[in-house]
Amino acid sequence: SFCVILLGFHVVVLLLLAMQLSTFLQASGAVVFSLIRHSHAFHASNCNRQLIHRQFPNRQHKPSSPDLLAKSEDNQDEYGDDNDDDAISGIDADDWRAFRAQLVAGNQDGSGDAKTSSSSWAYDSGNMIEKGSIILAKVEPDFCYFGLNQQYFHKSVMLVTYHNEQEFTKGIILNRPTNLFLDDEDFLDDNGEPYFKTDSNNSTDTDNNSWRIWFGGDVRGLYADDSEGGTEIVCLHSIQTDLARNVSEEILKNVFTTNYEGARKLIDANEAVSDDFWVFAGYAGWSAGQLEEELNRESWYMISADSETVWNELTHQRDDNTLDPRDAGLKSWSTLMGMLGKQDEARAVSESFADLSLKEWAAESILFNSTLPVVNESDELDELLKSLSPSISNSIDSAESFVDLAQRYINDGIQGSVLRGSSKDRSPFLLSDQKLHKCSMLVIQDDDVLTVGVLLNHPMTKTYPIPLANGDDVEFPVRYGGSFGIPGIIDQPIIFLHSKPELKTDVKVGEPVGKSTKGIEECMIWICSEQQVAKAIDAGRASSSDFMCVQGFQIWPKEGIPSNSGILAQLVTGDLEVVDKTLVDEMWKVLSSQSQLTLDTLEKNFQTSLLAWSAGGKDDGNSSPPFVYDSTVTTSQLADDSLRYWTEAFLLGGVVSAGKYDYSSGFD
């Protein structure tokens, strides 16, 4: 009973402390800076992002790790007990999180543990969200959302820097270090000018500081433009001078945040050097109640940890010269999982599909290499072509052919054309829009306002019945046409397509999509109504297999000058390719053999989709495509696997193949 009373007293004390601390919650106050987009940093564009990369500079100094939780002779725990038998005797009792950790560690019923190493500790705090908490991504082996989208959240470790349940929650990702170093001149103030300019006449080696950048999150991150408010910079440090406290906010005991301006003030006052700061570009954000909902869905672990745990991981990321940005901080995540006693869970989801996708995201987004070519807007057209796909509809091999394509697109449009996904070595749809990877698509509309296409290679689980004159119904598998027109979100009408010659010439079922100089009967694919389909089947002129039933659209709005708008950008870069008209009939025949999506038809439909893509043109990819970093899986195989997972997750309604995935070779 004494233990129960003591525990109740502790809980009351914690509640009072929490109420006091909540009144001091405030925004991190990080001053916003943009990263200069010139040869000292990077340039980004929507269509063909080219990164200008920096080599690691020669560092003139490497300060020792921060003095973490140094204890004085009389700094004992609140019970005055320094007995070695105490599981957490090294925890600083002045830290109220440590006080709570003592309660957790003292709990002997197995419901929770505070794992400690030396004076460091961490424990699962349930759904309690507070500034200074660690958010640890939870990974389920049968779900791969972060393998398909927002890969940077997969196995992420985040520090909550602000929380107000009525407003929003803000955090920075701690385990996504880049190899990008920026100089002082690369940071812009609110007026768009470099905050610090080097005087070339009087500069010394110490005038211009070098700052290593961490990817902090997707909000106002590395590639944010002015319309998004530019890149927000947050600097973590452990400096505790009076000036440091004046320009910083304490997030956790011995963990402070400031902005670039504050960091420079400390350097100018000779109280710090640039290596004393961990610089994060961007942050992760949640609207009011959003993080709570995600915790209830068991997307995250909410962790309380001491500052030594945080600094140990950050210092390791900084000082281990063997680390590669493509490692993506996976070891840091595993370390935290181990501190929670969840080693087995971490091992069960190691070397997964999502791990490989994260590495590819890291290779694309946070790996900087100065050997990559730079393409400026003023480059000549033939120079631009060298940076594009080697084949755009297997015909773009000169400036003249590029101009011909652009002129044909401007004058005639591409309505009625069949397109397919890119044949590049590395699919542009590996990390997003997987539905377009090796797709087969018909352009059904192309005008001054937009381009509209329908995907043909993605049968769904639903069917669409059409009543016939004899009273029977004929069922048509419904194909997913695109992201516009998802039932229950944006309903769009069902459309029917056919490519049967007799229905074009004899009974004229429907009308052609697009136009042909040889007459309408030469148009490849026709569009028709439900009534026309029923009439043709009733008359014995066609069967259900002659038609495709599609719901949903892909839309490309046109903005700016015609030659740089709509779908043309993806044609120019080779993300999509125009299929030669002589190959369309074969693609159609292959796709017609697909059936309603079920567990039993999943594999056949998927392989048929890939066969149809192959029928639409040659594969210009390298016979030896690149491998995902530190794996034996090629990027081409991973892109196919991404499409497979997308099909299961979004069309079948749930991932069923996660347990069949092999890290060394993909799907069994």
N, C-alpha and C positions, 0 to 999 in steps of 0.2 A: 504493500500500500504506500510505503514511503517513496518507492520508485515512481509510482503513478502520480503522487502529489508533486514530486520534483519535476517530472516530465511536464505536468500541467503548468507549473510555474514557468518553465522554459518557453513553452508555447506562448504564454501571455507576454513574456518579455519580447519575444520575436515579433509578435503582432504590434506592440508599441513601437519597436524599432522601425518596422516596415512603414507604419503610419507617419513617423517623423521623416523618414527618408523620402517618402512619396512627395512631400512638399517641396523637395529640392530638385525634382526631376526637371530637366530643361533640355533644350535642343543642344546638340553637340557644338554648335557655333562654328563649325568649320567654314572658313571663308572660301568662297567658290573661286576656283581658278580653272582656266582652260589650258589644255596642253597645246603648244604651238604645233601647227600642222605644216611643217616645212622640213628641210633636210636634217634638222636636229631632232625631230621627233617622228611623226608619221603623218600620212595623208590617207584619208578614207573617202570612198564614194560608194553610192548604193549599188552600182552595177559591177564594178571591177576593182575592189579595194586593193591597193598596192601599199605595202608597208615599207617604210624606209627604216632600216633597223640599225641599231648601234651595237658595237662590240663592247664587251666588258672593258672598262677603263682600268688602267693600272692604279690600284688603290694605294695611297700613300700611307695609310694607317689602318689599323683594325683594332679598335678599342675592345677591351674585355667585356664580357657580358655584364648586364646591369647587376648591381648589388641587390640580390633578391632576398627579401625577408631576412636581412641580417638581424641577429638577435643579440641583445645585450645580456650581461650576466644575470640581471634580475628580471629578464623577460620570460617569465614562466607562464604556464597556462593558468586559467582563472582559479583552479583549485590548488595552485602552488605545488603541483605534483610534477616532478621531472623524472619519475620512475620509468625505466626502459620498458616496463611491461605495459605502459599506457600506449595504445595503438596509435594515437595521434598527439603524442607529447610535444612534437615539434611545431604544432600549429599555433600561430600568433593569436592569443585570445583577444587582442584589440580588434581583430577583424571579425565582424559580426557573422559573416558567412562561415568563418572557421568555427564560431560558437555553434552554429547550426550543424556543421559537419560533425562536431563532437557528439551531438545528439543522435545523428544518423549512425555514426560508427559505434555508438554504445548500444544500438538496437541489436539484440541477439536473436530476433525471431526470423531472420533471413529475408525480410521484406525490403531491405535496402542496406547498402554498404557505402562507406566513404573510403575509397581506395587511396592509400597513402604511399608515398615513396619519399623518404627523408621528411622534409617539411611540406611537400606538395600533397594535394588531395583533390578529389573530384567525386561528385555523387549525382545521381539522378534526382532532380528536384521536382519531378512530376510535371504539372502544367503551370508552375509558378513562373511568370515572366517578370523579370526585373532587370534594370540596367546592370551591366557587368556579368550577366549570365552568358553561358555558352550554349549555342544552338548546334546540335550535332545531327546531321542528316541520318535518318533511319532508312535502311535499305531492305526491301522485301525481295526475295529471290523470284517471286512470281509476278512482279510488277516492275516495269522498266520505263516509267514516264520520263525520268531524268536521263535515260539513255536516248530518248527521242527528242526531247526539248529541254532547254535550259540546263545543258549538261554540267555547267559550272556549279550547280547545286548538289550534284551527286557526290556523296561522301564529303560534304563541305563541313567546315568548322567555322562557326560565326560567333562574333562577339557582339552582344547587344549594347549599343552605345546610347540609345534613347528609347524610353517606353512610356507611353501615356495611353491607357486603354480607351480613352475618349477621342484620341487623335490618331496616332500612328506609332509604329515601332520601326526602329532603324538599327541596322547592324552591318558589320563589315566582315567579309570572308577572310579568314586568317591564313588559309592554306593554299593560296593560289599565287605563289611568287612568279614574277616574270624575270627575264634577263634583260629588261629594258632599263637603262640608266639615263636620266635626264639631267641637264645642267640648269643652273639658276635661270638662264635666259629662256629656258623652255616653258616657264610658268608665266601666265598672263594675269594681270590684275583685272579689276572690274571694267576698266576702260579698254581692254584688249591690248595693252602694252606689256612688254616684259617687266615683271616686278623688279628684276635686278639686271642691269646692263653692265657688262664688263667694259672697262675703259682699256682699250687695246694699247694705249700709250703708257699706262701705269699699272697694268695688270700683273699679278704674280700667280704662281701655281696654286695658291690657296684662295685666290679671289673668287674662283668659280667652283662651286660645290657640285658633287655628283650624288644623285639621289636614285637609289634603286626603287623600282615601282612594284607594288603588289596589286593584283586585280581584286578590288574590294567589293564589287557587285555590279549588277546590270543597270542600276539607276545612276544616271550622270556618270557613267563609267568611262573607260579608256577611249571609246569611240563616239562619245556623245558630241553632238554638234550644237551650234548656238541655239537652235530652236528648242533643245532639251535643257538649256541652261549651262551648257558646257560641262567639263569634267570637274567633279568635286574631289578635292584632295583632303585626306585626313591623315595626320601623322601621329603614330603611337610612340610613346617614350616613357621612361621611368625617372626622369630628372626631377628633383624635388627642391630646387632652390626657390627663393621667394619670387624671382622673376618667372620661373617656370610655372609656378602655381598661378601667377597672375594671368598668364596667357594660355592656360590649359584648363581642362576639366578632368577631374578624377572619375574614371569609369569604374575602376576596381582598385583595391588597395595596391599602390605602387604601379598602377597602369593609368596613364594620362593620355588625353587626346588634345591636339592643337591643330592649327592649320599651317600652311606653308609660311605665312607671314610670321606666326608665332615662332616657328622653328628657326627662321632666319634671325629673329631678334635674339634668341638664345645663342646662336652661333656668333653673331656680331658682338655679343657681350662676353665672348670667350667662355661660356658656360656649357657649350656643347660643340660637337662636330656632326657632320651630316650622317655619319654611320651610327649615331645614337638614335636615329629615327627610323621607324618602319613606315613607309609612305604608301598609302592605299588610294587607288583611283576608283571612285564610285562606291556605292553601297547597295545593300538590299533593303527593301522597304515593304512594310505591310500596312494596309489601312486598318482602321479601328475594327477590332474583332477578327481580322483575317488570320492572324497567327494563332489565336485561340482555336479557330475552326480547324486549322491544319494540325494543331496538336491533338485535337479530338479525333482527327482522322489518322492519327499515329504516323504522321509524316516526319516528325522530328523527336529527338530527345532534348529536353530542357535540362541543362547541366549547371550545377554550381561548382566552381573550381577556384583555386587560389591563383594569385598572380604568378607564382613560380611555374605553375603548369603552363600558363600562357607564354611566359618569356622563354621557357625551355624550348618550346616548339618553334617560336619565331627566331630565336637565336640559332637553332639548328638549321632552319631554312636559309638563314643568311650566311652562315659560316661553313656549311658543308659544300665544298667546291665540286663534289661529285653529283650533286642534285641537278636535274634537268627540269625545266619548266613543264615538260611533257609528263613528268612523274605526277604532276598535278596535286601534290600534297596528300597522296593516298596514305603514306606512312603516318602522317600526323593524325589522320582520322582513325587509323588502326590503333595508334597509341592511346588516344582518348577512349576508344572502345575498350581497350584493355584495362584502363584505369577504372572503368565501370564494371569490370568483371564480365564483359561481353566478348571475350576473345573468340569463343566458339561461333557466336553469331557473325562476327567480322570475317572469320575464315570461311564461313559457309557462303558468303557473298563476295569473296575475293576473286579476282581474275574473271570478272563477268563481262557480259556484253556492254553494260553501262560503263564499266571501267575503261574498256576500249574506246567507247564513244567519248568519254571524258578526255582521254589522251589525245584523240583527234581534235576535240575542241581546243585543247591546250596548244596543240601544234599550230592551229589556225589563228588563235587569238592572243596567246601570251608568249609565244616563242618568236623572238626577234633575231633576224639574221641579216647582216649587212651585205651579204652576197646576192640578195634578191634584187632583180632589176626594178628600176623606178620608171614609171610611165607618167609623164607630165601631160597636162591638158593641151599643150602647144605642140606635142609630138606630131610628126607627119602620119598620115593614115597608114602607110605601109609599115611604119614602126609599131603602130598600134596593133596591126594584124599579127605581128610576130608574138604578141603577148596573149593572143586569143587562142581558142581551141584550134587544133590543126584542121578541123573539118566542121564546116557549118553546112549541113545537108550534103556533105561530101563534095562540095564544089567551091567553097570560098578559099581560093588559093592566091588571090591577087587583089590589088586595090580596085581593079576594074570589076571583078566579080562581086566585090563588096558593094560597090556603087550600084551594080545591076540589081542586086538583091534589095538594097534600100529603095531604089527607084521603083522597082516592081511593087514593093510593099506600099509606097506612097501612092502610086497611081492606081493599082488594081486591088490592093489589100491581099490578104491571104485567106479570106473566107473560103471554106471548102477544102482547105489543105489539111492533111494529116501530119501531125508532128509526133516526135518521139523524144524521150529523155536523152540527156547527153551521153556520148560515148567516151568522155574523158577518162583518164586513168583514175582520177579521184572525182567521184560524183559530186556535183555542186549541191546535191540534195541528201548528203549523208547525215547532216546534223539537223536539218529542218526541211519541211515540205517533202517528207519522204515519199508522199504519194506521187510526186513527179519523177522519182527515180525510175528510169527505164519504163516510163509511161508510154501509152499510146493515146493520142488525143486528137479530136476533130475540132477545128475552128469553125464555129457555126455563125459567128457574127464578127465583122470588122468594119468599123466606120470611124468617123471623126471623133467620137466620144470615147469608145472603148473597144477592146477585143474580148470576145467571149469564146471559151472552149469547153468541151466536155470530155472527161476522161472515159476511155472505153474498156479498160482492163481491170476494173475493180468491182466484181459482183458482190452484192451485199447479201445479208441473210434473209431479206424480205423478198416477196414476190408480188406481182401486180396482176389481178385477174381482169380479163375482158370477157363479157358475156357474148356468146354466139347466138345465131338465129335459132339453132336447135335446142336452146336452153342450157347448154353446157357452158362452162367457163374454161378459158385457156389461161394458164399461169405463165407469166414472164418473169424471169429473174431480173431484179432491179439492180442496175449498175450505179456505183457511186460516181457522179459526174464531176464533183468538185466541192470545195468548201463553202460555196455560196449555194444555199438551198438544202441545209440539213433539216430533215423533218423535226418539227417541234421547236425549231429556232427561226429559220427563214424558209417557209414552205415555198417550193417552186413546182410548177407543173411537170408532170411526166412527159418526156418526149420519146418518140420512136424513130428509129433509123433503120434503113435497109440499103443493101448494095446489090440487089438481084436484078440482072439485066431485063428479065421479062416484065418486072414491075415498073421499069423505067420506060419501056417502049410500047408494050401492049395495052396496059390498063392505066398507066400513069398514076401510080400510087404515090401521092405526096408531090414534093417538088425538090429540085436539086439544092444542095448546100453549096453555094458558090456558083461559078459560071465557067463555061468551057468554050473555046473558040471553035470546037468541032461539033457543038450542039449540046443540048441539055442531056441527051442520053449518054454522053461521054463523061458527065460529071460522076465522080467516084461514089459519093454517098448522098442519099436522099433522106429528107426528114418528112414525117407523115403524122397524121393524127390517129387517135385511138379508134375512131370510127372507120378510117380508111384501112387500118390493120384488120379490124373485124370483118369488113366487107371483102377484103382480099382472101382471108381464110375461109369465109363462108362460101365464096365462089370457087374454092379449090385452086386458086392461083398461087397460094403461098401456105407455108406452115409457120408455126411459132418460131422455129429455129432460123427463119429468114430475117427476123427482126431483133434489134437490140432495144431494150427499155432502159432509159437513163434518167436519173434524177440528180440535180445539182449542177453547178457551173464553176468554172474558173474564170475570173475576170481580171483584166489588165486595163485600168483607166489610162487614158492618154493625156499627158500634160506636156507643156512646152512645145518645141518645134516637132513636127511629125517624125523626122528621122531619128529622134532620140526618145521616143515615147512609146507607150503601149508595150506590146510583146517583143518589139524589135530588139530591145536591149538584150533579152535572153537569147534571141537568135544570133545576134552579133557575137556574143561571148561563147556561144556553143552550148549554153545550158539547155536549150531546146534545138532540135534539128528538124528541118522540113524533109518529109519522106517523099522519095521519088514516086510519081503517080503509078509507075509500072509495078510497084511493090505493095500498093495498098490492098489489092484483092487478096494477096496471100496473107497479109496481116489480119484482114477481116475474117478469113476462113479459120485461122488459128484461134482468134478471139471468140468466134462463134461456138467453139467447143467447150467454153467455160460454162459452168452451171451455178445454181444457187449456192451461196457460201454456207458450208456446214463444217463441223470438225472432220467429217469424212472427205469432203471435197477441197479442204484448205490447201493441201500440198499440191494436188493436181492443178487447181486454179492458179496457184502461185507460179508453178513451173510453166504453165501455159502462157501466163503473162510475160515471162522472160523470153519464151520462144517467139511470141508475137513481136516483141521489141527487136529481137535478132533478125526477124524476117524483114524489118523495115530499113535495113542498111547494114553496112559492115561495121565491125567494132574497130575503131581506130586507136583503141587503147594499146599501151605497151604490153608486149607479151610477158613481161616481168613487172607487174605493177608494184608500187611501193607497199611496204609493210607498215602496219600500225606500230608505233614506237614500242620497243621492248616486247614484241609479240611475234607470233608466226602467222598471224591473220593479215591478209592484204586489205588495203583500203577498199578495193573493189568488192571483196567478199563481205566486208563489214557493211558496205552500203546495201548490198543485197539482203543481209541480215536485218538491217534497219527497216527496210521495206517490209520484210516478213513480220517483224514485230509490230510495225504500224498497222498492217492488215489485221493482225490478231487483236490489237488493242482497240482500234477504232472502228473496224468493220465487223469483226467476230464478237466483240464485246468483252474480251478479256484475253490476257496472254496465257497461252497454253504450252508454249515451247521453251520456257525459261529453263526448266530442268534438263532439257535436251541440248543445251548450248555448251559447246566445248571451247575453252579459251584458246586452244591451239589451232582449231580448224573450223570454228563456227558451229552451225547446226549439224547434228549427227545425220 
